[in-house]
Amino acid sequence: MSFMMYVVRHGQPAKEEDGYTVKQDPQLSDLGLEQADCVAEQFERWGGLDAIYSSSLLRAMQTAQPIYHRLQVPWHVWPSLCETGRREWPLMRKLQGEGGYETHLAAETMKRHGLNEHYPSLTRLQLQYPGIRIEQPYPWPEAWYPELAAETRERCYDRAERSIAAICESHMGTEARVAVVCHGAFGSVLMNALLSGTPCDHIRFHQAHAAISLVEVADNGTAALHFLNHVNHMPLDKITEGSR
């Protein structure tokens, strides 16, 4: 027996439009919202889902929301599915080698604590999105954003693997279909970990905005990629690649 995990990249964020100046936790653009609706319609055509898991960043929440409204299945919001700063991994590695990483981590964590008003706590998110489930796959602080500061590749892969383990624990032995709504770089890490790939700094599994990939996870823990970067649910003029 096996269950199906659909990995969904969020829609186009507004920061990719001219004139958008908000730097913290950007929302979806108008096009991104249309792309998210296309994703929800596609899952309905495919026969629905049994659960949704999403990052706690706004662009992922806004992509998951129409899926939830259309299908009315449990929606779990996990900061452990948030985007990673993969372009900073070489710097983090260099700082570790030079002995300066812990000082940098402390400074970046403190800086992020100053941004908490832009990143609602888990309890505030639950008030803003009635019906979401904020139980976490492993302990995570209520003020979730600072925990992601100065992330190394190793820390990113660790949270991907722990998130996978929690999803598997919930759905192994079933034929469930679950959607994981996350991000470009982290989505690649997630699929790389699922498919037992060697950790790497680059994006191995690229997805366009609001693209869907499907991984089948067997009860013995092995995984098979059915398709990658499915975009046929969107008109050609609504497909945007996003950064790599």
C-alpha positions in Angstrom: 0.0 0.0 0.0 1.1 3.6 -0.6 -0.1 7.1 -0.3 0.3 10.0 -2.7 2.1 13.2 -1.8 1.5 16.2 -4.2 4.2 18.9 -3.7 2.8 22.3 -4.8 4.8 25.4 -5.2 3.0 28.6 -4.2 1.6 31.0 -6.8 3.5 34.0 -8.1 4.3 36.4 -5.2 3.5 40.1 -5.5 7.2 41.0 -5.0 7.8 39.9 -8.6 5.5 42.7 -9.9 6.7 46.2 -10.7 6.1 48.7 -7.9 5.6 46.3 -5.0 7.7 47.5 -2.1 6.7 45.2 0.9 9.9 43.3 1.9 8.5 41.0 4.6 6.4 38.0 3.9 5.0 39.1 0.5 1.5 38.1 -0.5 0.5 36.6 -3.8 0.1 38.8 -6.8 -3.3 39.0 -8.6 -1.9 36.5 -11.1 -0.7 34.3 -8.2 -4.2 34.2 -6.7 -5.6 33.1 -10.1 -2.9 30.4 -10.2 -3.9 29.2 -6.7 -7.5 28.9 -7.9 -6.3 26.8 -10.8 -4.5 24.5 -8.4 -7.7 24.0 -6.3 -9.8 23.3 -9.4 -7.2 20.7 -10.5 -7.3 18.8 -7.3 -11.1 18.8 -7.4 -10.9 17.3 -11.0 -8.5 14.7 -9.7 -11.0 13.6 -7.1 -10.0 15.6 -4.1 -7.5 15.2 -1.3 -7.4 13.8 2.3 -5.2 16.5 3.8 -3.3 19.7 3.1 0.0 20.7 4.7 1.4 24.2 4.1 4.2 26.5 5.1 3.2 29.3 7.4 4.5 32.0 5.0 1.7 34.1 3.4 2.3 33.1 -0.2 1.9 29.5 0.7 -1.1 30.1 3.0 -2.8 32.0 0.2 -2.1 29.2 -2.3 -3.5 26.5 0.2 -6.6 28.5 1.1 -8.6 28.0 -2.1 -7.8 24.3 -2.0 -9.1 24.2 1.6 -12.2 26.1 0.7 -13.0 23.9 -2.3 -12.3 20.5 -0.7 -12.9 21.1 3.1 -10.2 18.7 4.2 -7.8 19.1 7.2 -5.3 21.9 6.7 -2.1 21.7 8.7 0.2 24.8 8.9 3.8 24.0 9.6 6.7 26.5 9.8 8.9 23.4 9.1 7.7 23.7 5.4 8.9 27.3 5.0 11.3 28.5 2.4 15.1 28.3 2.9 17.8 30.7 1.9 19.7 28.2 -0.1 21.9 30.9 -1.7 23.3 31.6 1.8 24.3 28.0 2.4 27.9 28.5 1.1 28.3 31.5 3.4 27.0 29.5 6.4 29.5 26.8 5.5 32.3 29.3 5.3 31.3 30.8 8.7 31.2 27.4 10.3 34.7 26.7 9.0 36.0 30.0 10.3 34.3 29.6 13.7 32.0 32.6 13.2 28.7 30.8 12.6 27.3 30.8 16.1 27.8 34.6 16.4 26.2 35.1 13.1 23.3 32.9 14.0 22.6 34.7 17.3 22.6 38.1 15.4 20.3 36.9 12.7 17.9 35.3 15.2 17.8 38.5 17.2 17.1 40.5 14.0 14.2 38.2 13.1 12.7 38.5 16.6 12.4 42.2 15.6 10.3 41.2 12.6 7.7 39.1 14.5 5.0 41.6 13.9 5.3 40.9 10.2 5.1 37.1 10.7 2.0 36.3 12.8 2.4 33.8 15.6 0.8 30.4 15.2 -2.1 31.4 17.4 -2.6 34.6 15.4 -2.5 32.6 12.2 -5.3 30.3 13.6 -7.4 33.4 14.2 -6.8 34.7 10.7 -7.5 31.4 9.0 -10.2 29.6 11.0 -10.1 25.9 10.6 -6.3 25.5 10.2 -4.5 23.0 12.5 -1.3 24.3 14.1 -0.2 21.2 15.9 3.5 20.8 14.8 5.4 17.7 13.5 8.0 18.4 16.2 8.4 21.2 18.8 8.4 24.7 17.2 8.1 28.0 19.1 5.0 30.1 18.9 7.0 32.9 17.3 8.1 30.6 14.5 10.1 32.9 12.1 13.3 33.4 14.1 13.8 29.6 14.2 14.6 29.7 10.4 17.4 32.3 10.8 20.8 31.6 9.2 19.8 28.1 8.1 22.5 25.7 6.9 21.9 23.1 4.3 22.1 20.5 7.0 19.4 22.2 9.1 17.2 22.5 6.1 17.4 18.9 5.1 16.9 17.9 8.7 13.6 19.8 9.0 12.5 18.4 5.6 13.2 14.8 6.7 11.4 15.4 10.0 8.4 16.8 8.2 8.4 13.9 5.8 8.6 11.5 8.8 5.6 13.1 10.5 3.5 13.0 7.3 4.4 9.4 6.7 3.5 8.5 10.3 0.0 10.0 9.7 -0.6 8.3 6.3 1.5 5.1 6.0 -0.8 2.1 5.6 -3.4 4.2 3.8 -4.1 5.2 0.2 -4.4 8.9 1.2 -3.7 11.8 -1.1 -2.1 14.8 0.5 -0.9 18.1 -0.8 2.2 19.8 0.6 2.1 23.5 -0.4 5.5 25.1 0.0 8.2 26.8 -2.0 10.7 26.6 -4.8 13.9 25.8 -3.0 12.4 24.0 -0.1 10.1 22.0 -2.4 13.2 20.7 -4.2 14.8 19.8 -0.9 11.7 18.0 0.2 11.5 15.9 -3.0 15.3 15.3 -2.9 14.9 13.9 0.6 11.9 11.9 -0.3 13.7 10.3 -3.3 16.9 9.6 -1.4 19.0 12.1 -3.4 22.3 13.4 -2.3 22.0 16.8 -0.6 23.0 19.6 -2.9 23.1 23.4 -2.9 21.2 23.8 -6.2 17.6 23.3 -7.1 17.4 19.7 -8.4 13.6 19.6 -8.9 12.4 22.9 -10.4 8.8 23.9 -10.2 7.0 26.9 -11.8 4.7 28.9 -9.7 1.6 26.9 -8.7 3.1 23.8 -10.3 2.3 20.3 -8.9 4.6 17.3 -8.6 3.5 13.9 -7.4 5.5 11.4 -5.3 4.2 8.0 -4.3 5.4 6.9 -0.9 5.2 3.2 -0.2 4.8 1.6 3.3 8.4 0.5 3.2 9.5 4.1 2.9 10.6 4.0 -0.7 9.3 6.7 -3.0 8.6 7.1 -6.7 8.3 10.3 -8.7 5.2 10.1 -10.9 5.5 13.5 -12.5 7.3 16.8 -12.0 6.3 20.5 -12.6 2.7 19.8 -13.9 1.3 23.1 -15.1 -1.5 21.9 -17.4 -4.1 23.2 -15.0 -3.1 26.8 -16.0 -3.6 28.6 -19.3 -0.2 29.3 -21.0 -0.4 33.0 -20.3 -0.7 32.3 -16.6 2.4 30.1 -16.3 5.4 31.9 -14.6 8.7 30.1 -13.9 9.9 32.1 -10.9 13.5 32.2 -9.7 15.7 29.1 -9.6 
